[in-house]
Amino acid sequence: QVQLVESGGGLVQPGGSLRLSCAVSGFTSDDHVIGWFRQAPGKEREKVSCFITRDGTTYYSSSVKGRFTISRDSAKNTVYLQMNSLKPEDTAVYYCALDRYVPGVHYGLAGPYEYDYWGQGTQVTVSS
């Protein structure tokens, strides 16, 4: 049974930092993609970043590029999202998701429909 468990969310002031973690269990293949998504109230779920395990390729949305960094600890089967210079508009529930790697899919453009497994989400609130 595949499980993804997010942690690390919380309340932070504008300009602050948080590191989210996504612990993956029950998925035996090392050839997959982990994505971070977020959803603010009344808005659609949007992709923030993703990490392709076969070659370490990463993608970022334009709204977070230069502020967020995605990384992976393969020994711990955990993917991290380091979030710096946080803004109030970063406030959302953050989800991690997993997709079996599919050749030919442009993961920089792929949306939430591409991903098969999801975590429960962690709230990030940026406010003074």
C-alpha positions as CSV (number, residue, x, y, z in Angstrom):
1,Q,0.0,0.0,0.0
2,V,1.5,3.3,-1.1
3,Q,1.5,6.0,1.5
4,L,2.7,9.6,1.3
5,V,2.9,11.6,4.5
6,E,3.6,15.3,4.5
7,S,4.9,17.2,7.5
8,G,6.5,20.6,8.3
9,G,3.7,23.0,7.7
10,G,2.8,25.8,10.0
11,L,2.4,29.5,10.6
12,V,5.3,31.7,9.5
13,Q,5.8,35.4,9.0
14,P,6.4,36.9,5.6
15,G,10.0,36.5,4.6
16,G,10.4,33.4,6.7
17,S,11.2,29.8,5.8
18,L,9.7,26.4,6.2
19,R,10.8,22.9,5.1
20,L,8.1,20.5,4.1
21,S,8.8,16.7,4.1
22,C,7.1,14.0,2.1
23,A,7.8,10.5,3.4
24,V,7.0,7.8,0.9
25,S,6.4,4.2,1.8
26,G,5.0,1.1,0.0
27,F,6.3,2.0,-3.5
28,T,9.1,-0.3,-4.6
29,S,10.2,1.2,-7.9
30,D,12.9,3.9,-7.8
31,D,11.7,5.2,-11.1
32,H,9.0,7.8,-10.2
33,V,8.2,11.4,-9.9
34,I,7.3,13.3,-6.8
35,G,5.4,16.5,-7.1
36,W,4.5,19.2,-4.6
37,F,1.1,20.9,-5.2
38,R,-0.8,23.5,-3.3
39,Q,-4.4,24.6,-3.0
40,A,-5.6,27.8,-1.5
41,P,-9.3,28.3,-0.6
42,G,-11.4,28.9,-3.7
43,K,-8.6,28.2,-6.1
44,E,-7.6,25.2,-8.2
45,R,-4.8,22.9,-7.1
46,E,-1.6,24.0,-8.7
47,K,1.8,22.4,-9.1
48,V,4.7,24.0,-7.3
49,S,7.5,21.7,-8.1
50,C,8.5,18.1,-9.0
51,F,11.4,15.8,-8.8
52,I,12.2,13.0,-11.3
53,T,14.1,10.3,-9.5
54,R,15.7,8.6,-12.5
55,D,17.9,11.6,-13.3
56,G,17.2,14.2,-10.6
57,T,15.5,16.6,-13.0
58,T,13.5,19.3,-11.1
59,Y,10.8,21.7,-12.2
60,Y,9.4,24.8,-10.5
61,S,6.4,27.0,-11.2
62,S,7.3,30.6,-12.0
63,S,5.7,31.8,-8.8
64,V,8.2,29.9,-6.6
65,K,11.3,29.6,-8.8
66,G,14.3,31.1,-6.9
67,R,12.6,30.8,-3.6
68,F,11.7,27.1,-3.2
69,T,14.0,24.1,-3.6
70,I,13.0,20.5,-4.0
71,S,15.4,17.7,-3.0
72,R,15.4,14.0,-2.1
73,D,17.0,11.8,0.4
74,S,16.9,8.4,-1.3
75,A,18.0,6.6,1.9
76,K,15.1,7.9,3.8
77,N,12.7,7.8,0.8
78,T,11.8,11.3,1.6
79,V,11.4,14.4,-0.6
80,Y,11.7,17.9,0.8
81,L,10.5,21.3,-0.2
82,Q,12.6,24.1,1.2
83,M,10.5,27.3,1.1
84,N,12.3,30.6,1.6
85,S,11.2,34.2,1.3
86,L,7.6,33.2,1.9
87,K,4.8,35.5,0.9
88,P,1.2,35.7,2.1
89,E,0.2,34.4,-1.3
90,D,2.0,31.1,-0.6
91,T,-0.6,30.4,2.0
92,A,-2.3,27.1,1.1
93,V,-2.6,23.4,1.9
94,Y,0.5,21.7,0.4
95,Y,0.3,18.2,-1.0
96,C,2.9,15.8,-2.2
97,A,2.0,13.3,-4.9
98,L,3.6,10.4,-6.7
99,D,3.5,9.2,-10.3
100,R,5.2,6.2,-11.8
101,Y,7.6,7.6,-14.4
102,V,6.0,7.6,-17.9
103,P,8.4,8.2,-20.8
104,G,7.2,11.0,-23.0
105,V,5.3,12.9,-20.3
106,H,6.6,16.5,-19.9
107,Y,6.5,16.6,-16.1
108,G,7.2,20.3,-16.1
109,L,3.8,20.8,-17.7
110,A,1.9,17.8,-16.2
111,G,-0.9,18.7,-13.8
112,P,-2.4,16.9,-10.8
113,Y,-4.3,14.5,-13.0
114,E,-1.0,12.8,-13.9
115,Y,-0.3,11.7,-10.3
116,D,-1.6,8.4,-8.9
117,Y,-1.0,8.7,-5.2
118,W,-1.5,11.7,-2.8
119,G,-0.7,12.6,0.8
120,Q,-3.2,14.2,3.1
121,G,-1.8,17.7,2.9
122,T,-0.2,20.1,5.3
123,Q,-1.3,23.7,6.0
124,V,1.1,26.5,5.3
125,T,0.0,29.9,6.5
126,V,2.1,33.0,5.8
127,S,0.9,35.9,7.9
128,S,2.2,38.6,10.2
